[in-house]
């Protein structure tokens, strides 16, 4: 290796995702590393030249603009080309949610190679990491932010796909469901869900029917009304407030949708839930009282 700059991080204040080390290098012809097993994740990005990456017996020929992922506990080997040796940057990281974040970009066991058109931005991000090389609280927070920025740049033009179309469909549906569950209280529409996962509405409909057996609109409506039923049962807020809390701007539309799903109006559902709660409480008190009726509950 002709020239290398490396930053090692020894103290960590974060757990979900944290930087272990980073650096960049201009490699000499044929320079290699491994076979070796690393304890954490490492993402390499090739800025110039060519080389090869071997993992699980599979050899990848790579060039500038491409990169590769090393997973913890997996034996790998990589080597610079003899005639056009590569230069690359790397970021080593780990954390409780590192695998989840990688999968969110499409990287993982079924995809170790990627391509990015933002090499200069990735290089600047790593250079900024190298500049913040002290163990002060300020630099620790800055490095954490730069690590997320690095992920953000990678994710901009990286296809979120897995090894099969079926897995890709499952990922789209999972992300769509997460979006609905996090935003059902807002007046969102299915076009908003489709835009979030970056696919068109008709394809989202096909995936939901295949994976969940319902349309995206049915899932959204059912989720909103399920949350509404819970609010009606456990709170005393008005029907109008329940409607607004579950993404309905018109309480009348909410009441009609609720009755269509549950067979009764929201107000009747609340009364029925309270009656059932009182009956259950009476039964519990009676059981705890040795089977004798508890008269003081009759006025509840």
PyMOL commands that set and color helices and strands:
alter all, ss='L'
color gray80, all
select helices_A, chain A and resi 98-105+119-131+137-156+165-183+190-197+201-211+216-234+239-245+251-262+266-288+295-297
alter helices_A, ss='H'
color red, helices_A
select strands_A, chain A and resi 3-8+18-26+32-37+41-48+50-55+58-63+66-70+75-80+87-94+113-115
alter strands_A, ss='S'
color yellow, strands_A
deselect
rebuild
show_as cartoon
